[in-house]
Amino acid sequence: MKIALVHNTYLEQGGEDVVFWQERRLLREAGHQVLEYQRFNHEMDQYSAVRRLTMIGRTVWASDSYREFTTLLRQSRPDVVHVHNTFPLISPSILWACQRERVPVVHTLHNYRLLCPGANFIRDGKPCEDCTQGSIWQSVAHGCYRDSRPQTAAVALMLSVHRAKKTWTHAVDRYIVLTEFAKSRYVNAGFAPEKISVKPNCVDPDPGKRTGEPAYALFVGRVSEQKGVPTLLKAWRQLPKHCALRIVGDGPFSEEMESQVRSEGLSNISFTGRLPRERVIEEMKSARFVVFPSQLYENMPLTIIEAFACGVPVLASKLGAMQEMVSQDRTGLFFQAGDVEDLARTAKLAWEQPHYMRQLGDNARAEYEAKYTAAANYRQLMEIYRQVIVDNAAQDGKDCVAELEEVSSV
């Protein structure tokens, strides 16, 4: 099969980029011909001040991407195009290039960008879905994208234009979402349920189950308010000093959090900063449990899947996708998002029951083997591709018949 992958890589690489790389490798290793169309946000570092002013327009419709991708389609004739991210440099224009060339499109929705300019359904530290029920332009007043009204206006304009053009309805054959929770959000916003497939991400290569003695609790992620780090530190102040916590990652709250820990003499809390993936896996294999206190709905955090792959249970906010990924008293424990007392109570309970945590870790590993392996991911991906290719061929046949009937009637 010939597959064209499309992805706009972010400046700060994250989970979406990892998934793109993983699926690209899976497809190539399986013998498929993989074409790539990528743009990189660091390209904007070279933009002149005048060219930066054009960013609003190109976020809506990037003419260069449309032309380049049309050329790729005509020269290579892929069987299917799989879009991961078009924001901001590629733009949804390439979807219409596919429509024009009659190439079926699969689009993975890694976040909620098509419904929310901020992409995360959060405002003032709390879940917010106002733009799915009301005007998308209300987001501008709140500066939902990067706390910037002008930048939010650019995203809102892109969404408004393509809603009016019915891009999301007519120019995409199948959407992939990562959880049933995410599907419910899109269906509630008016997307056709029959066009949405649920396919989780995977962890590849398999890191293997831990074998050593766990020594600490672990947080892995962006050190920010939205990820619940302030709540985590407040909760940990209430725990006995022998309950060790390691924080892997960096972010806007890093310096402030480390300063608080030093000034309060919280010697059981340590920060490692950002680590490469292999080091993160090593940290996980030495953890009693992973704490995931995010106050976002999230989509499918790789941190949780990686913990499961290592045989480590997860203590998670009872919110959004986490409610679907983690099973209470089977693969982990829940606490209320943003609730310091509940998190402290849950973490203390987990720390004091190491044998029970090992049982949950065994269950977590079984969950990974059942749902999140590369093999499972590949099987589901290929089935989605086959379905859209068959459906597209059938539709082309109908269109051809309709065209012939129209000509015959003249």
N, C-alpha and C positions, 0 to 999 in steps of 0.2 A: 504494500500500500504506500502511496505517496502522500505525505502529510506536511502541510505548511503550518508552522508554529509562529504565533505573533505575540510579542511581549515588549512592553515598555518598562525598562529596568529603573528602579528608584535609586536615588542618591545613597540612601541608607538601606542597604540590602536587607531584606527580611524574608518572611515565610513564603510570600508569593514567588519571589525569585528562586527560592530553594525548590519549590514544587515544579516550576518551569524547568529547571535543570534536571530534576529527577525524572520527570516524564519524558524529556528529550532523550535522556540516556536509556531509559527503558525501551523506548520505541526503536532506537538505533540498535540496541543489543538484540532486539527481536528480529532484526533484519529489514525493517521498514526504511524507506528513503525519506529522510526528514529534511525539509527546507526550513529556513529561519528568516523571519523579518523582525529585526530588533531595532529599537531606538533606546538611547541611554540618557537619563536626565543630566548627566555631567556635560552633555553637548551644550547645554545652556550656559555653561561657564564661558564659552567662546562667543556668545551672542553680544552684539553691540547694543547700546542703549536703545537705538532705534528699533532693532530687531526684537528686543524684549517687549516692545509695545505691541508687537503683532501676536504675542502669545495668546491673548484672549481669542483672537480669530482662529488661530491654528488649533486651539483646544476644541473648538467647535468643528472645524473642517480643515485638516492639514492637506492642502493640495499636493504638496510634494509626496506625502505618504500615499495618497490616492494614486498618483501617477506611477510611483515606484512599484506599488503592490499590484496594480493592474498589469504592469509589464511582467512581474514575476508570475502572475496567474496565466498570462497568455503564453509565456515561454515554457513554463514547467507543467501546467495543467495538473495541479494536485487533485487527489480524490476528495480531500476534505481540508478545510482550514480550521485550526484550533486556536482561538484567541484567548490569551490569558489577561492581558492588560493593554489598553490603548491610551491611557491617560498619563501625561498630557500631550506628548509629542506626536503620537501616531494618529489619534483621534478616531471617532467612529466612522470616518470617511471610508476606511478600508472595508467596512461591512458592506457598503453599497458597491464597492468594486467587485466583491464576491457575488453580490446579487446580480450585477450586470453580466458577469462572466458565468453565471449559473454554477457556482461552486458552493457546496453546502458548508455551513458555518456552525461550529460548536464553540460556545463561549463559556469559559469557567468564570463564575462570579466569586472571586476570592474575598470580596467585601460587599458593602451595601451601597456602593457609589451610585448605582443607577436609581437609587431611592433617596439618597441622603448626600448632599454635597460634602459633608465631613467624612462620609463613608463608614462611620462607626456607630451611628444611632446613639450619640451621646452628646449632652449639653450640660454644662455646669456640673460635671461629674456624675450625672444620672442618665439612664436610658431615655431617649427622646425619639419619637416616631412622628412628630408633627408634620413633616414634609410628605409623608405618605397619605395623609388625609386632607391636608390643606395645600396652599400654594408653596411651591419650592422656594419662592423668593423670600419667604419669611426667614430663611437661613441667613440671608445677607445681613439683616439687622443684628444677628448674634455672632457674625463672623465665624461660622461653624467650620470653615476650612482654614486651618492654620491661624485661627484667631484674627483673620484679616477679612474685612468686608469687601475690598476690591477683588481679592483672590476668590472669595466665596461667590461673588457675583459672576466671575468668569465660569466657574463650575456650574452654577445655576443656569447660566445662559446656555451652556452646552447641553445640559439635561433638558431644558425647555425646548430648544430647537429640535432635538432628536425625538422628544416625545411628540412634538407636532408633526414631524416627518414620519412618525411611526417606525423609526429605525429598530427599536427593540422588538417590535411585533413582526415586521416584514423582512428584516435583513439578517435575522439570526434563526437558524433552524432548530437548535437545541441548546439549552442552557445546562450547565453543570453547577450544582450547588453542593456544599460539603456536608450539610446536615438537613434533617427534616425541619429543624427550627428555621434555618435560612429559607428553605422552600416555603414555609408558612408565611414568612414576611413578604416574599415576592408575590405569592398567590393573593395575599390580602391586599397588595398594592395593584392587583389587576393583571398580573402575568398569567398566561394560560398554564394550568398545572400539567397538561399533557406534554408541554414543551420543556419541562424541567426534570432532569435526572439527578438523583442524589448519589454522589460518588465521593467517599472520603479520600483524604490525602493518605500517603503512606510514609513509612520511614525506611529508607534504603540507602546504604546497606544495613542489614539487620545488625544492631550492635551486640546482640546476645544478652542473655539474662545475667544479672549480677551474681557474684559468688562470694564476695567478701562480707565482712561485718559492717553494717551501716552505722554511721557515727553522728550524723547531723540532719537537720531539716534543710531543704534547699528551695530557693527561689531562683528561677531563670527567666529573664525577660528585660524589658525596658524599665528603667527605674523612673517611674512617673506616677503622677496621681491617678491617672486613668487605669493603670495596671495594679492599683491598690497597694503600692509600697508604703505610703504613710500609714495606712490601716494596719499593715503587717508589722511595722515597727512598734506602733502603739500597743498592739496585741502582745508582742514579744516582751515588752517591758513587764508584763504581768506574769511571765513564766519564770520558773526557777532558773538560776544561773547555769545549771548543768545542761539546759536545753539549748544546744548550739544551733545557730542559723547561719547559713552561707548564702550570700546574695551575688548571683552571677549576672552581669550585664551593666549597662551604663544608661545615662539619660539625663533629663533636665534636673532631676532631684538628687543626683548622685552626690555632689559635693555637700549639699545641705544635710542629707541623711547621714553621710559619713561623719560630718562635723557633730551632729547630735549624738551619734553613737560614742564618739570619743569623749565629748564633754560630759556625758552621763556615765561613763565608765562601763558601758555594756560590752564587756569582754567576750561574751558568748555570741556576738554578732560580728561577722566579718564580711568584707567586700572583696571580690576578686577582679571586678571590672569585666569588660567583654572578653570572652575566650573563644578560640576556634572550636568548631563542632566536636572534634575528637576529645578536646579537654572537657567540654560540657558533658559529654557522655561519661567520661571518667568521674566527674563530680556526681552525676546521677547515680552511678553504680555504688557510690559510697554513702548515699542518702537513705535515711529511714523512710522519708516520704518527701514528695515535692508539694510545695504550697503554691496555689494559683489563685491569688486574691483579686483578679481583674474585676473592674467595675463596668467593663464593656460587655456587650452581648458576645463579642468575639465571633469567629466563623468556624475555624477548626485549628486551635493552637497546636503547632508541632511539638511544643514542650510537653503537652499531655501525652501525645502519641509516643514520643521518645521515652518518657517515663514508663509507660506501659511496656514498651519494647525491652527496657532494662529490668522489668519485673519490679517496678517501684510504684506504690500506690500514690494517689493524688488527693490532696485536700483542696477543694475548689469552691469558689463562689457559686451559690445556687442561682444561676442566671444564664439565660441564653443557651448557647451551644454546649456549655459546660454541663448543664443538666442532662443533656443527651449523651455526652461522651463518658461521663463518670457515673457509676452506679453506686448508690449509697450502700455501705456495708458489703460491697462486693469487690469494687476496684478502687474505692476511696471513700471519703467522707465530705459532706457539704457543710457550709456555714453561710449565713446571710451576707450578701455583698455589702461591704462598707461597715459591717457590724464588728467593732473591735472586741466586744465582750464575747460574742459568739465564736469569733476566730480564735481567741485566746483559749476558750473552753475546749474547742475542737482539737486544737494543736496539743493541749495538755493531755487530753484523753489519748490521742494518737501516740504521743511520746511515751506514755506510761504503759502502753500495751504493744511492746515490740513483736511478740509472737503473732498477735492478731494482725499487725501491719505486714508481717511476712506472708500471712495467708492472703491478704488483700493484694499483695504484690504478685503472688503466684497467679491469682485470678486476672490481674492486669496483664501479665504476660500472655495468658491464654486469650484475652481479648485482642491483643495485638496480633497474635497468630491467626485469629479468625477473621479480622477485619482490615488490618492496616499493613499487610505485607506488600512487597512489590508485585508478587504474583497475583494477589487479589485485585490490586489497583489496575494492573495491565488487562486482566480479563474484563473488568467493568468498562474500562476505557475503549477497548476494541469493540465491545458490544454496542456502545453508544455510537462510535464511528460507523459501524455497519448499518445501524438503524437509519442514521441520517442520510447515508449514501443511497440506500435502497429507497427511502422515502423521496429523496430528491430526484432519483431516476424515474420513479413513478410519476412525480409531478411534471417532470420534463416531458414524459410521454403524453400526459393529459394536455399540456400546453401545445405540443406538436399537433395533436388531434384537433384541438380547438382552432389552431392557425389554419390547418388544412380545410376544416369545415367553413371557416370564414372566407378563405380564398374561393372555395367551390361555390359559395353562395353569391359571389360577385358576378 
